[in-house]
Amino acid sequence: MPRTVITGARLTANAHTAQPATTTIDAALVTNGAAINGVDFEHTVLVVTNTAGGSKNVTVRAGNSTASFTAKQGDLVAPVTGSGGQTVVGPFTSSRFQQHGGTLHIDFETGFTGTVTVLRIPRYT
């Protein structure tokens, strides 16, 4: 099955943003994983909440594109404590995490339930 595409919220510099929509981490998302397309890696952050009873891991997969020259450092595995625990993962380096097509791949441990929010932080010029 293809990964579930999630988009996230673009934040606006020097402004406010309504609470961004979350994506529910359910059995389908755990089975298929998630993909974020068109990622500005260095300006993307994940907020992951775990509602499962025990601690679970969220994994950001090392890249497989020619731009991912530091992918040999491997996946990034972040533990999220259970029963409402929350963690912030990122920002990321494209040289480690960029998949073919410029996507970011995220996987969730079996039994993971909760939400993931993708925040796209603006560049300052």
N, C-alpha and C positions, 0 to 999 in steps of 0.2 A: 504494500500500500504506500502511496506517496505521503510525504510529510504534510502535516497540516500547516498551512501558511497563516502566520499571524502578522499583523502590521504594526500596531503600536501608535503612540501619540507623539506628534512633533511638538516640542515645547517652544515657546516664543521668548526670545531674549528680552529682558527688562519688562516683562509682563506677567500676567497670571494665566493659568490654564486650569480649567475644570478638571476634577479628578478623572484621569484617563480610564477608559474601559479596560476591563481585565479579560483574560481568556481563561476559561475553566480548564483545569488539568483533570481530565477524565480518562477512562480506560482507553478510548480511541487515541487520545493524545499521547498517552504512555506507550501504547503499542506502536504508533506510527512516528512519533517524534514531531518536532515543530521545525519550521523553516521561516526565517525572516529574510525577505527579498530586499534588494536595493539598500543594503546596510551601509551606513557610514560607521564603520567599526569603532573608531576611536571616539565616537559621540553617541554610542548606544549603550544603554544600561537596562538590565532586567531586575524587576522586583518580584521575587518568588515567595509565595505564602504556602505553607504546608499544613493542611487540615487533617492529615492522617495521624493516627495515634502515636507513631514512632518517628524517629528521625529518618529522612529520605534524602537521596542525592539528586541534584540536577547536574547534567553534564553538558558542557559546551564542547562540541566536537572539533578537533584539530582539522585544519583545512586540507583540501586536496587539489588546490589550484596551483598554477606555476608561481603565483604571487605569494603563496604560503611557504616561504623559505625557512621559517622557524617552526613549522608544524611538527617537527621532530620532538619538540618539547612536550607534545602529547595533548590530550584532552584536559580541560579544566573541570574538575569535579568539586562541586560546592555542596556541603551538607546543609540541610535545612531542618531545624528541630521541629518536632511534631506538635500537634494540637495548637495550631495557630502561629507557629514559628515563621519568621520572615527573614530573608536575606537579600542583599543587593549584590548582583553579579555584573561585573564590567566596570568601565568600558573595556573594549577588546582591541587587540592589534590585528590588523588585516593580514600581516605577515605570518600570523600563527593560525587564524581561524577562518580565513576566507575559503569558501567552497567554490567549485566551478559555478560561474554565473553570478558571483558576488553575494551569495547567500550565507547566512549563519545558521548552523544546525544545532538544535537543542534536544536532549533526551532526558526523560524522567524515569527514575527508578520504579520498578514494579510496585504497585500499591500506592504510588504517589497520588494524592488528591490535594486540590487547592486551586490557586490561581497564579498566573504569570502576567505581568504588565511590562510592556516594552516602552521605554522612554527614549526618545530621539532628541538628544541635546543639541541646540543650535551651535553653529560655529560663530565665533566672534571675529570681526575683522577690524 
